[in-house]
Amino acid sequence: MKVAIGIVVAVLVVLGLFFFFDMDQTQDGELPNIEATGGEMPEYDVEAGDVDVGTTERTVTVPTIEIESPEEEAVEGQ
């Protein structure tokens, strides 16, 4: 019970502090201008594995599905 009361009080304090302050932006900010010169990109030696891609013909049996929408069922029922 004391823990629940403590949690409720903590939540109320946080909410009170949240609504206690009113902030309005009075000036726009901007990032500084910087220049970067020199430097060198790193070099890498990369060896990738071989990937063999091929095709194979297969015959697949596909089931037949019959679907009747509610509109079709209403037309058939008339």
BELHUDA-V504144 format. One record per residue. N is the residue number from 0. PHI is phi as a letter, one per 40 degrees, with the letter a starting at -180 (NA if undefined). NEAR is the number of other C-alpha atoms within 12 Angstrom. D_FIRST is the distance of its C-alpha to the first C-alpha in Angstrom with 1 decimal. Layout:
BEGIN
((N,PHI,NEAR,D_FIRST) (N,PHI,NEAR,D_FIRST))
END
This chain:
BEGIN
((0,NA,7,0.0) (1,c,8,3.8) (2,c,9,5.4) (3,c,10,5.2) (4,c,11,6.4) (5,c,12,8.7) (6,c,13,10.0) (7,c,14,10.8) (8,c,14,12.4) (9,c,14,14.3) (10,c,14,15.5) (11,c,15,16.7) (12,c,14,18.5) (13,c,14,20.2) (14,c,13,21.3) (15,c,13,22.5) (16,c,12,24.5) (17,c,12,25.9) (18,c,11,27.2) (19,c,11,28.3) (20,c,10,31.2) (21,b,9,34.2) (22,b,8,36.5) (23,b,7,40.0) (24,c,7,42.5) (25,b,6,45.5) (26,a,6,47.7) (27,c,7,48.3) (28,c,7,47.9) (29,a,6,50.4) (30,c,6,50.8) (31,c,6,53.4) (32,c,6,56.8) (33,b,6,57.5) (34,b,6,60.4) (35,b,7,60.5) (36,b,6,63.9) (37,g,6,65.2) (38,g,6,63.3) (39,a,7,64.0) (40,c,6,62.2) (41,c,6,61.6) (42,b,6,63.8) (43,b,6,62.7) (44,b,6,64.7) (45,b,6,63.1) (46,b,6,64.4) (47,b,6,62.8) (48,c,6,63.4) (49,c,6,65.8) (50,b,6,64.5) (51,c,6,66.9) (52,b,6,66.4) (53,a,6,68.5) (54,b,6,68.7) (55,b,6,69.3) (56,c,6,70.4) (57,b,6,68.4) (58,b,6,68.7) (59,b,6,65.5) (60,c,6,65.3) (61,b,6,63.1) (62,c,6,61.9) (63,c,6,63.0) (64,b,6,60.4) (65,b,7,61.1) (66,b,9,58.6) (67,b,11,59.2) (68,c,10,57.3) (69,d,10,56.4) (70,c,11,59.3) (71,c,12,61.8) (72,c,11,60.6) (73,c,10,61.1) (74,c,10,64.7) (75,c,10,65.6) (76,c,8,64.3) (77,c,7,66.7))
END
